[in-house]
Amino acid sequence: MDLMKKLSLTPGISGFEGKIVDIIKDELNDHADEIEEDLMGNVIALKKGEKNGTKVMLASHMDEIGLMIRHVDKEGFIRFSKIGGINDQMLLNQTVTIHGKNGNVTGVIGSKPPHIMKAADRKKIVEHDSMFIDIGVFSREEAEKYVTVGDPISFKSEYEEFSNDLIMGKALDNRVGCYIMIETMKRVNTKATVYGVGTVQEEVGLKGAKTSSFKIDPDMAFALDVTIAGDHPGIKEDDAPAKIGKGPAIILADGSGRGIITPEKIKNLLVSSSEKANVPYQLEVGEGGTTDASAIHLTREGIPTGIVSVPARYIHTTVSIASMEDVENTINLLVKAIDSL
């Protein structure tokens, strides 16, 4: 749980994943034969198997959604761009950390007060280009002592462990996947050669998955991520069938098939391994977004790839919720699948 908390609270928006790289290196230093950081910024841990054995890639993206400074106005207020998929309604009045040239700077996201809005405008979602960040200064010159255009911005959040094995925090998409990759690498005892990869910039185009899978050229791969938990008010069961506490979701297709359609042999391996490990699992066909698997499976001449995801509520907010029991079951599933190769 300490590791999960550290992964959640440590900042690392797309393109600035270095602190997550350091955590993964520290955790796997005594459990991998080799660890390297490639030119793109991906961290790759290698656990060697038998010569000419199966090469397996475990891919978990390290980046989280965030913001970036676009402009500082003459009064010192900061305009920003979104990095990754962010719904504007979750931004307003958030506390943020700007990772500036001289250290971290705290700010708050503000906008025109509703008290002076027209009645009709109060019912509308404030769009991000009408917001700004206030860091408590009164001029551009004062602000630029601490920050500059291009500085990354992460969200401040609490981390909470509930009494029923649920956790709450920011960046569970996809620090949950990073935790699973780390623990799976520690536990596998297999004849296969296993690559544990922390990929960069998934939230802005699956970029690290493309380059790392080309470099490794594995025989098969598994993308480790989270999926939408449809177990709270406002969601139809057929829109998001996965539920927290019911085990990992084995994704059979995502993006309505535009992302990946999981090969039958990968599906069968994951399902049979779940049953052998006595792990509950859920099957999901997704119509929404995609994962690193979409990039990996099209690399070189094609790589058989699957997705194993932990159901999580309120993805891409600072208050995501997931189950550590689902996380543990996901690790057990993957260990059983890889050890069987």
Contacts in CASP RR format, 6 or more apart in sequence:
PFRMAT RR
TARGET T0000
AUTHOR 0000-0000-0000
METHOD contacts of the structure
MODEL  1
MDLMKKLSLTPGISGFEGKIVDIIKDELNDHADEIEEDLMGNVIALKKGE
KNGTKVMLASHMDEIGLMIRHVDKEGFIRFSKIGGINDQMLLNQTVTIHG
KNGNVTGVIGSKPPHIMKAADRKKIVEHDSMFIDIGVFSREEAEKYVTVG
DPISFKSEYEEFSNDLIMGKALDNRVGCYIMIETMKRVNTKATVYGVGTV
QEEVGLKGAKTSSFKIDPDMAFALDVTIAGDHPGIKEDDAPAKIGKGPAI
ILADGSGRGIITPEKIKNLLVSSSEKANVPYQLEVGEGGTTDASAIHLTR
EGIPTGIVSVPARYIHTTVSIASMEDVENTINLLVKAIDSL
1 161 0 8 1.000
1 167 0 8 1.000
1 324 0 8 1.000
3 23 0 8 1.000
3 27 0 8 1.000
3 179 0 8 1.000
3 182 0 8 1.000
4 167 0 8 1.000
4 175 0 8 1.000
4 176 0 8 1.000
4 179 0 8 1.000
4 324 0 8 1.000
4 327 0 8 1.000
5 159 0 8 1.000
5 161 0 8 1.000
6 23 0 8 1.000
7 20 0 8 1.000
7 23 0 8 1.000
7 171 0 8 1.000
7 175 0 8 1.000
7 178 0 8 1.000
7 179 0 8 1.000
8 157 0 8 1.000
8 159 0 8 1.000
8 167 0 8 1.000
8 169 0 8 1.000
8 170 0 8 1.000
8 171 0 8 1.000
8 172 0 8 1.000
8 175 0 8 1.000
9 157 0 8 1.000
9 159 0 8 1.000
9 169 0 8 1.000
9 170 0 8 1.000
10 19 0 8 1.000
10 20 0 8 1.000
10 23 0 8 1.000
10 175 0 8 1.000
11 19 0 8 1.000
11 64 0 8 1.000
11 97 0 8 1.000
11 99 0 8 1.000
11 152 0 8 1.000
11 154 0 8 1.000
12 18 0 8 1.000
12 19 0 8 1.000
12 20 0 8 1.000
12 62 0 8 1.000
12 63 0 8 1.000
12 64 0 8 1.000
12 152 0 8 1.000
12 154 0 8 1.000
12 171 0 8 1.000
13 63 0 8 1.000
13 64 0 8 1.000
13 65 0 8 1.000
13 66 0 8 1.000
13 67 0 8 1.000
13 68 0 8 1.000
13 83 0 8 1.000
13 152 0 8 1.000
13 153 0 8 1.000
13 154 0 8 1.000
14 63 0 8 1.000
14 64 0 8 1.000
14 65 0 8 1.000
14 66 0 8 1.000
14 83 0 8 1.000
14 84 0 8 1.000
14 200 0 8 1.000
14 201 0 8 1.000
14 202 0 8 1.000
14 203 0 8 1.000
14 204 0 8 1.000
15 63 0 8 1.000
15 152 0 8 1.000
15 200 0 8 1.000
15 201 0 8 1.000
15 204 0 8 1.000
16 63 0 8 1.000
16 99 0 8 1.000
16 152 0 8 1.000
17 41 0 8 1.000
17 62 0 8 1.000
17 63 0 8 1.000
17 200 0 8 1.000
17 201 0 8 1.000
18 41 0 8 1.000
18 62 0 8 1.000
20 62 0 8 1.000
20 63 0 8 1.000
20 175 0 8 1.000
20 178 0 8 1.000
20 198 0 8 1.000
21 37 0 8 1.000
21 41 0 8 1.000
21 43 0 8 1.000
21 62 0 8 1.000
21 198 0 8 1.000
23 178 0 8 1.000
24 43 0 8 1.000
24 45 0 8 1.000
24 62 0 8 1.000
24 178 0 8 1.000
24 181 0 8 1.000
24 182 0 8 1.000
24 198 0 8 1.000
25 35 0 8 1.000
25 37 0 8 1.000
25 43 0 8 1.000
25 45 0 8 1.000
27 182 0 8 1.000
27 186 0 8 1.000
28 35 0 8 1.000
28 45 0 8 1.000
28 182 0 8 1.000
28 185 0 8 1.000
28 186 0 8 1.000
28 196 0 8 1.000
29 35 0 8 1.000
31 45 0 8 1.000
31 47 0 8 1.000
31 185 0 8 1.000
31 186 0 8 1.000
32 45 0 8 1.000
32 46 0 8 1.000
32 47 0 8 1.000
32 185 0 8 1.000
32 196 0 8 1.000
33 46 0 8 1.000
33 47 0 8 1.000
33 48 0 8 1.000
34 45 0 8 1.000
34 46 0 8 1.000
34 48 0 8 1.000
35 43 0 8 1.000
35 44 0 8 1.000
35 45 0 8 1.000
35 46 0 8 1.000
36 43 0 8 1.000
36 44 0 8 1.000
37 43 0 8 1.000
37 44 0 8 1.000
38 44 0 8 1.000
38 211 0 8 1.000
38 212 0 8 1.000
38 215 0 8 1.000
39 211 0 8 1.000
40 200 0 8 1.000
40 201 0 8 1.000
40 207 0 8 1.000
40 208 0 8 1.000
40 211 0 8 1.000
40 212 0 8 1.000
41 200 0 8 1.000
41 208 0 8 1.000
42 197 0 8 1.000
42 198 0 8 1.000
42 199 0 8 1.000
42 200 0 8 1.000
42 208 0 8 1.000
42 211 0 8 1.000
42 212 0 8 1.000
43 62 0 8 1.000
43 197 0 8 1.000
43 198 0 8 1.000
44 195 0 8 1.000
44 196 0 8 1.000
44 197 0 8 1.000
44 198 0 8 1.000
44 212 0 8 1.000
44 215 0 8 1.000
44 216 0 8 1.000
45 185 0 8 1.000
45 195 0 8 1.000
45 196 0 8 1.000
45 197 0 8 1.000
46 193 0 8 1.000
46 194 0 8 1.000
46 195 0 8 1.000
46 196 0 8 1.000
47 185 0 8 1.000
47 188 0 8 1.000
47 193 0 8 1.000
47 194 0 8 1.000
47 195 0 8 1.000
47 196 0 8 1.000
48 193 0 8 1.000
49 190 0 8 1.000
49 191 0 8 1.000
49 192 0 8 1.000
49 193 0 8 1.000
49 194 0 8 1.000
50 191 0 8 1.000
50 192 0 8 1.000
50 193 0 8 1.000
53 191 0 8 1.000
53 192 0 8 1.000
53 193 0 8 1.000
54 191 0 8 1.000
54 192 0 8 1.000
54 193 0 8 1.000
54 219 0 8 1.000
54 220 0 8 1.000
54 341 0 8 1.000
55 192 0 8 1.000
55 193 0 8 1.000
55 195 0 8 1.000
55 216 0 8 1.000
55 217 0 8 1.000
55 218 0 8 1.000
55 219 0 8 1.000
55 220 0 8 1.000
56 192 0 8 1.000
56 193 0 8 1.000
56 194 0 8 1.000
56 195 0 8 1.000
56 218 0 8 1.000
56 219 0 8 1.000
56 220 0 8 1.000
56 221 0 8 1.000
56 222 0 8 1.000
56 338 0 8 1.000
56 341 0 8 1.000
57 195 0 8 1.000
57 196 0 8 1.000
57 197 0 8 1.000
57 212 0 8 1.000
57 213 0 8 1.000
57 216 0 8 1.000
57 218 0 8 1.000
57 220 0 8 1.000
57 221 0 8 1.000
57 222 0 8 1.000
57 296 0 8 1.000
57 303 0 8 1.000
58 181 0 8 1.000
58 184 0 8 1.000
58 185 0 8 1.000
58 194 0 8 1.000
58 195 0 8 1.000
58 196 0 8 1.000
58 197 0 8 1.000
58 221 0 8 1.000
58 222 0 8 1.000
58 224 0 8 1.000
58 334 0 8 1.000
59 181 0 8 1.000
59 196 0 8 1.000
59 197 0 8 1.000
59 198 0 8 1.000
59 199 0 8 1.000
59 209 0 8 1.000
59 212 0 8 1.000
59 213 0 8 1.000
59 221 0 8 1.000
59 222 0 8 1.000
59 223 0 8 1.000
59 224 0 8 1.000
59 292 0 8 1.000
59 293 0 8 1.000
59 296 0 8 1.000
60 174 0 8 1.000
60 177 0 8 1.000
60 178 0 8 1.000
60 180 0 8 1.000
60 181 0 8 1.000
60 196 0 8 1.000
60 197 0 8 1.000
60 198 0 8 1.000
60 199 0 8 1.000
60 223 0 8 1.000
60 224 0 8 1.000
60 225 0 8 1.000
60 292 0 8 1.000
61 174 0 8 1.000
61 198 0 8 1.000
61 199 0 8 1.000
61 200 0 8 1.000
61 201 0 8 1.000
61 202 0 8 1.000
61 203 0 8 1.000
61 208 0 8 1.000
61 209 0 8 1.000
61 225 0 8 1.000
61 291 0 8 1.000
61 292 0 8 1.000
62 174 0 8 1.000
62 175 0 8 1.000
62 178 0 8 1.000
62 198 0 8 1.000
62 199 0 8 1.000
62 200 0 8 1.000
63 174 0 8 1.000
63 200 0 8 1.000
63 201 0 8 1.000
63 202 0 8 1.000
63 203 0 8 1.000
63 204 0 8 1.000
64 154 0 8 1.000
64 170 0 8 1.000
64 171 0 8 1.000
64 173 0 8 1.000
64 174 0 8 1.000
64 175 0 8 1.000
64 203 0 8 1.000
65 82 0 8 1.000
65 83 0 8 1.000
65 84 0 8 1.000
65 85 0 8 1.000
65 86 0 8 1.000
65 173 0 8 1.000
65 203 0 8 1.000
65 316 0 8 1.000
66 82 0 8 1.000
66 83 0 8 1.000
66 84 0 8 1.000
66 86 0 8 1.000
66 152 0 8 1.000
66 153 0 8 1.000
66 154 0 8 1.000
66 155 0 8 1.000
67 80 0 8 1.000
67 81 0 8 1.000
67 82 0 8 1.000
67 83 0 8 1.000
67 86 0 8 1.000
67 96 0 8 1.000
67 133 0 8 1.000
67 152 0 8 1.000
67 153 0 8 1.000
67 154 0 8 1.000
68 80 0 8 1.000
68 81 0 8 1.000
68 83 0 8 1.000
68 150 0 8 1.000
68 151 0 8 1.000
68 152 0 8 1.000
68 153 0 8 1.000
69 78 0 8 1.000
69 79 0 8 1.000
69 80 0 8 1.000
69 98 0 8 1.000
69 147 0 8 1.000
69 148 0 8 1.000
69 149 0 8 1.000
69 150 0 8 1.000
69 151 0 8 1.000
69 153 0 8 1.000
70 79 0 8 1.000
70 80 0 8 1.000
70 81 0 8 1.000
70 149 0 8 1.000
70 150 0 8 1.000
71 78 0 8 1.000
71 79 0 8 1.000
71 149 0 8 1.000
72 78 0 8 1.000
72 79 0 8 1.000
72 140 0 8 1.000
72 143 0 8 1.000
72 144 0 8 1.000
72 147 0 8 1.000
72 148 0 8 1.000
72 149 0 8 1.000
73 79 0 8 1.000
73 132 0 8 1.000
73 140 0 8 1.000
74 139 0 8 1.000
74 140 0 8 1.000
75 138 0 8 1.000
75 139 0 8 1.000
75 140 0 8 1.000
76 135 0 8 1.000
76 137 0 8 1.000
76 138 0 8 1.000
76 139 0 8 1.000
76 140 0 8 1.000
76 142 0 8 1.000
76 143 0 8 1.000
77 132 0 8 1.000
77 133 0 8 1.000
77 134 0 8 1.000
78 98 0 8 1.000
78 132 0 8 1.000
78 133 0 8 1.000
78 134 0 8 1.000
78 135 0 8 1.000
78 143 0 8 1.000
78 147 0 8 1.000
79 129 0 8 1.000
79 132 0 8 1.000
79 133 0 8 1.000
80 128 0 8 1.000
80 131 0 8 1.000
80 132 0 8 1.000
80 133 0 8 1.000
80 153 0 8 1.000
82 128 0 8 1.000
83 152 0 8 1.000
83 203 0 8 1.000
83 204 0 8 1.000
84 203 0 8 1.000
84 204 0 8 1.000
85 203 0 8 1.000
85 316 0 8 1.000
86 128 0 8 1.000
86 316 0 8 1.000
87 316 0 8 1.000
88 125 0 8 1.000
88 126 0 8 1.000
88 127 0 8 1.000
88 128 0 8 1.000
89 125 0 8 1.000
89 126 0 8 1.000
90 316 0 8 1.000
90 317 0 8 1.000
90 318 0 8 1.000
91 109 0 8 1.000
91 128 0 8 1.000
91 131 0 8 1.000
92 109 0 8 1.000
92 110 0 8 1.000
92 111 0 8 1.000
92 126 0 8 1.000
92 131 0 8 1.000
93 108 0 8 1.000
93 109 0 8 1.000
93 110 0 8 1.000
94 108 0 8 1.000
94 109 0 8 1.000
94 155 0 8 1.000
94 156 0 8 1.000
94 318 0 8 1.000
95 106 0 8 1.000
95 107 0 8 1.000
95 108 0 8 1.000
95 155 0 8 1.000
95 156 0 8 1.000
96 106 0 8 1.000
96 107 0 8 1.000
96 108 0 8 1.000
96 109 0 8 1.000
96 133 0 8 1.000
96 153 0 8 1.000
96 154 0 8 1.000
96 155 0 8 1.000
96 156 0 8 1.000
97 104 0 8 1.000
97 105 0 8 1.000
97 106 0 8 1.000
97 107 0 8 1.000
97 153 0 8 1.000
97 154 0 8 1.000
97 155 0 8 1.000
97 156 0 8 1.000
98 104 0 8 1.000
98 105 0 8 1.000
98 106 0 8 1.000
98 107 0 8 1.000
98 133 0 8 1.000
98 135 0 8 1.000
98 146 0 8 1.000
98 147 0 8 1.000
98 151 0 8 1.000
98 152 0 8 1.000
98 153 0 8 1.000
99 151 0 8 1.000
99 152 0 8 1.000
99 153 0 8 1.000
99 154 0 8 1.000
100 146 0 8 1.000
100 147 0 8 1.000
100 148 0 8 1.000
100 151 0 8 1.000
101 146 0 8 1.000
101 147 0 8 1.000
101 148 0 8 1.000
101 151 0 8 1.000
102 145 0 8 1.000
102 146 0 8 1.000
103 146 0 8 1.000
105 135 0 8 1.000
105 146 0 8 1.000
105 147 0 8 1.000
106 135 0 8 1.000
106 156 0 8 1.000
107 133 0 8 1.000
107 134 0 8 1.000
107 135 0 8 1.000
107 136 0 8 1.000
108 133 0 8 1.000
108 134 0 8 1.000
109 131 0 8 1.000
109 132 0 8 1.000
109 133 0 8 1.000
109 134 0 8 1.000
110 131 0 8 1.000
110 132 0 8 1.000
110 133 0 8 1.000
110 134 0 8 1.000
111 126 0 8 1.000
111 130 0 8 1.000
111 131 0 8 1.000
111 132 0 8 1.000
112 126 0 8 1.000
112 130 0 8 1.000
114 122 0 8 1.000
133 153 0 8 1.000
135 143 0 8 1.000
135 146 0 8 1.000
135 147 0 8 1.000
137 143 0 8 1.000
137 146 0 8 1.000
155 170 0 8 1.000
155 318 0 8 1.000
156 318 0 8 1.000
157 169 0 8 1.000
157 170 0 8 1.000
157 171 0 8 1.000
157 318 0 8 1.000
157 319 0 8 1.000
158 168 0 8 1.000
158 169 0 8 1.000
159 167 0 8 1.000
159 168 0 8 1.000
159 169 0 8 1.000
159 170 0 8 1.000
160 167 0 8 1.000
160 168 0 8 1.000
160 169 0 8 1.000
161 167 0 8 1.000
162 168 0 8 1.000
165 323 0 8 1.000
165 324 0 8 1.000
165 325 0 8 1.000
166 244 0 8 1.000
166 321 0 8 1.000
166 322 0 8 1.000
166 323 0 8 1.000
166 324 0 8 1.000
167 321 0 8 1.000
167 322 0 8 1.000
167 323 0 8 1.000
167 324 0 8 1.000
168 319 0 8 1.000
168 320 0 8 1.000
168 321 0 8 1.000
169 318 0 8 1.000
169 319 0 8 1.000
169 320 0 8 1.000
169 321 0 8 1.000
170 317 0 8 1.000
170 318 0 8 1.000
170 319 0 8 1.000
170 320 0 8 1.000
171 320 0 8 1.000
172 226 0 8 1.000
172 312 0 8 1.000
172 315 0 8 1.000
172 320 0 8 1.000
172 321 0 8 1.000
172 322 0 8 1.000
173 225 0 8 1.000
173 226 0 8 1.000
173 312 0 8 1.000
173 315 0 8 1.000
173 316 0 8 1.000
173 320 0 8 1.000
174 202 0 8 1.000
174 224 0 8 1.000
174 225 0 8 1.000
174 226 0 8 1.000
176 226 0 8 1.000
176 310 0 8 1.000
176 312 0 8 1.000
176 322 0 8 1.000
176 327 0 8 1.000
177 224 0 8 1.000
177 225 0 8 1.000
177 226 0 8 1.000
177 310 0 8 1.000
178 198 0 8 1.000
179 327 0 8 1.000
180 224 0 8 1.000
180 308 0 8 1.000
180 310 0 8 1.000
180 327 0 8 1.000
180 330 0 8 1.000
180 331 0 8 1.000
180 334 0 8 1.000
181 196 0 8 1.000
181 197 0 8 1.000
181 198 0 8 1.000
181 224 0 8 1.000
183 331 0 8 1.000
184 331 0 8 1.000
184 334 0 8 1.000
184 335 0 8 1.000
184 338 0 8 1.000
185 194 0 8 1.000
185 196 0 8 1.000
187 331 0 8 1.000
187 335 0 8 1.000
188 194 0 8 1.000
188 334 0 8 1.000
188 335 0 8 1.000
188 338 0 8 1.000
188 339 0 8 1.000
189 339 0 8 1.000
190 338 0 8 1.000
190 339 0 8 1.000
190 341 0 8 1.000
191 341 0 8 1.000
192 338 0 8 1.000
192 341 0 8 1.000
194 338 0 8 1.000
195 216 0 8 1.000
195 218 0 8 1.000
197 212 0 8 1.000
197 216 0 8 1.000
198 212 0 8 1.000
199 206 0 8 1.000
199 208 0 8 1.000
199 209 0 8 1.000
199 212 0 8 1.000
199 292 0 8 1.000
200 207 0 8 1.000
200 208 0 8 1.000
201 207 0 8 1.000
201 208 0 8 1.000
202 208 0 8 1.000
202 209 0 8 1.000
202 291 0 8 1.000
202 292 0 8 1.000
205 295 0 8 1.000
206 290 0 8 1.000
206 291 0 8 1.000
206 292 0 8 1.000
206 294 0 8 1.000
206 295 0 8 1.000
207 295 0 8 1.000
208 292 0 8 1.000
208 295 0 8 1.000
209 223 0 8 1.000
209 292 0 8 1.000
209 293 0 8 1.000
209 295 0 8 1.000
209 296 0 8 1.000
210 295 0 8 1.000
210 296 0 8 1.000
210 299 0 8 1.000
213 221 0 8 1.000
213 295 0 8 1.000
213 296 0 8 1.000
213 299 0 8 1.000
213 303 0 8 1.000
214 299 0 8 1.000
214 300 0 8 1.000
217 299 0 8 1.000
217 300 0 8 1.000
217 303 0 8 1.000
218 303 0 8 1.000
219 303 0 8 1.000
219 304 0 8 1.000
220 266 0 8 1.000
220 303 0 8 1.000
220 304 0 8 1.000
220 305 0 8 1.000
220 306 0 8 1.000
221 293 0 8 1.000
221 296 0 8 1.000
221 297 0 8 1.000
221 303 0 8 1.000
221 304 0 8 1.000
221 305 0 8 1.000
221 306 0 8 1.000
222 293 0 8 1.000
222 305 0 8 1.000
222 306 0 8 1.000
222 307 0 8 1.000
222 308 0 8 1.000
222 334 0 8 1.000
222 337 0 8 1.000
223 291 0 8 1.000
223 292 0 8 1.000
223 293 0 8 1.000
223 296 0 8 1.000
223 305 0 8 1.000
223 306 0 8 1.000
223 307 0 8 1.000
223 308 0 8 1.000
224 307 0 8 1.000
224 308 0 8 1.000
224 309 0 8 1.000
224 330 0 8 1.000
224 334 0 8 1.000
225 291 0 8 1.000
225 292 0 8 1.000
225 307 0 8 1.000
225 308 0 8 1.000
225 309 0 8 1.000
225 310 0 8 1.000
226 309 0 8 1.000
226 310 0 8 1.000
226 311 0 8 1.000
226 312 0 8 1.000
226 315 0 8 1.000
226 320 0 8 1.000
226 322 0 8 1.000
227 240 0 8 1.000
227 242 0 8 1.000
227 249 0 8 1.000
227 251 0 8 1.000
227 284 0 8 1.000
227 309 0 8 1.000
227 310 0 8 1.000
227 311 0 8 1.000
227 312 0 8 1.000
228 235 0 8 1.000
228 240 0 8 1.000
228 242 0 8 1.000
228 311 0 8 1.000
228 312 0 8 1.000
228 315 0 8 1.000
229 240 0 8 1.000
229 242 0 8 1.000
229 243 0 8 1.000
229 244 0 8 1.000
229 311 0 8 1.000
229 312 0 8 1.000
229 313 0 8 1.000
229 321 0 8 1.000
229 322 0 8 1.000
230 237 0 8 1.000
230 239 0 8 1.000
230 240 0 8 1.000
230 241 0 8 1.000
230 242 0 8 1.000
230 243 0 8 1.000
230 311 0 8 1.000
230 313 0 8 1.000
231 242 0 8 1.000
231 243 0 8 1.000
231 244 0 8 1.000
231 311 0 8 1.000
231 313 0 8 1.000
232 313 0 8 1.000
239 287 0 8 1.000
241 282 0 8 1.000
241 284 0 8 1.000
242 249 0 8 1.000
242 282 0 8 1.000
242 284 0 8 1.000
242 309 0 8 1.000
242 311 0 8 1.000
243 282 0 8 1.000
243 311 0 8 1.000
244 311 0 8 1.000
244 312 0 8 1.000
244 313 0 8 1.000
244 321 0 8 1.000
244 322 0 8 1.000
244 323 0 8 1.000
244 326 0 8 1.000
245 280 0 8 1.000
245 311 0 8 1.000
245 323 0 8 1.000
245 325 0 8 1.000
245 326 0 8 1.000
246 280 0 8 1.000
246 282 0 8 1.000
246 311 0 8 1.000
246 326 0 8 1.000
247 279 0 8 1.000
247 280 0 8 1.000
247 281 0 8 1.000
247 282 0 8 1.000
247 310 0 8 1.000
247 311 0 8 1.000
247 323 0 8 1.000
247 325 0 8 1.000
247 326 0 8 1.000
247 329 0 8 1.000
247 330 0 8 1.000
248 274 0 8 1.000
248 279 0 8 1.000
248 281 0 8 1.000
248 282 0 8 1.000
248 308 0 8 1.000
248 309 0 8 1.000
248 310 0 8 1.000
248 326 0 8 1.000
248 329 0 8 1.000
248 330 0 8 1.000
248 333 0 8 1.000
249 281 0 8 1.000
249 282 0 8 1.000
249 283 0 8 1.000
249 284 0 8 1.000
249 308 0 8 1.000
249 309 0 8 1.000
249 310 0 8 1.000
249 311 0 8 1.000
250 262 0 8 1.000
250 267 0 8 1.000
250 270 0 8 1.000
250 271 0 8 1.000
250 274 0 8 1.000
250 281 0 8 1.000
250 282 0 8 1.000
250 283 0 8 1.000
250 284 0 8 1.000
250 306 0 8 1.000
250 307 0 8 1.000
250 308 0 8 1.000
251 260 0 8 1.000
251 262 0 8 1.000
251 284 0 8 1.000
251 285 0 8 1.000
251 286 0 8 1.000
251 291 0 8 1.000
251 293 0 8 1.000
251 306 0 8 1.000
251 307 0 8 1.000
251 308 0 8 1.000
251 309 0 8 1.000
252 261 0 8 1.000
252 262 0 8 1.000
252 267 0 8 1.000
252 283 0 8 1.000
252 284 0 8 1.000
252 285 0 8 1.000
253 259 0 8 1.000
253 260 0 8 1.000
253 261 0 8 1.000
253 262 0 8 1.000
253 285 0 8 1.000
253 286 0 8 1.000
254 260 0 8 1.000
254 286 0 8 1.000
254 288 0 8 1.000
254 289 0 8 1.000
254 290 0 8 1.000
254 291 0 8 1.000
254 293 0 8 1.000
254 294 0 8 1.000
254 307 0 8 1.000
255 286 0 8 1.000
255 287 0 8 1.000
255 288 0 8 1.000
255 289 0 8 1.000
255 290 0 8 1.000
256 286 0 8 1.000
256 287 0 8 1.000
256 288 0 8 1.000
258 290 0 8 1.000
259 289 0 8 1.000
259 290 0 8 1.000
259 293 0 8 1.000
259 294 0 8 1.000
260 290 0 8 1.000
260 291 0 8 1.000
260 293 0 8 1.000
260 294 0 8 1.000
260 297 0 8 1.000
260 305 0 8 1.000
260 306 0 8 1.000
260 307 0 8 1.000
262 305 0 8 1.000
262 306 0 8 1.000
262 307 0 8 1.000
263 304 0 8 1.000
263 305 0 8 1.000
263 306 0 8 1.000
265 304 0 8 1.000
266 304 0 8 1.000
266 305 0 8 1.000
266 306 0 8 1.000
267 306 0 8 1.000
269 337 0 8 1.000
269 340 0 8 1.000
270 281 0 8 1.000
270 306 0 8 1.000
270 308 0 8 1.000
270 333 0 8 1.000
270 337 0 8 1.000
271 281 0 8 1.000
273 279 0 8 1.000
273 333 0 8 1.000
273 334 0 8 1.000
273 336 0 8 1.000
273 337 0 8 1.000
273 340 0 8 1.000
274 280 0 8 1.000
274 281 0 8 1.000
274 333 0 8 1.000
274 336 0 8 1.000
276 336 0 8 1.000
276 340 0 8 1.000
277 332 0 8 1.000
277 333 0 8 1.000
277 335 0 8 1.000
277 336 0 8 1.000
279 329 0 8 1.000
279 332 0 8 1.000
279 333 0 8 1.000
279 336 0 8 1.000
280 329 0 8 1.000
281 329 0 8 1.000
281 333 0 8 1.000
282 311 0 8 1.000
284 309 0 8 1.000
291 307 0 8 1.000
291 309 0 8 1.000
293 305 0 8 1.000
293 306 0 8 1.000
293 307 0 8 1.000
296 303 0 8 1.000
296 305 0 8 1.000
297 303 0 8 1.000
297 304 0 8 1.000
297 305 0 8 1.000
297 306 0 8 1.000
308 330 0 8 1.000
308 333 0 8 1.000
308 334 0 8 1.000
310 322 0 8 1.000
310 323 0 8 1.000
310 326 0 8 1.000
310 327 0 8 1.000
310 330 0 8 1.000
311 322 0 8 1.000
311 323 0 8 1.000
311 326 0 8 1.000
312 320 0 8 1.000
312 321 0 8 1.000
312 322 0 8 1.000
313 320 0 8 1.000
313 321 0 8 1.000
313 322 0 8 1.000
314 320 0 8 1.000
314 321 0 8 1.000
END
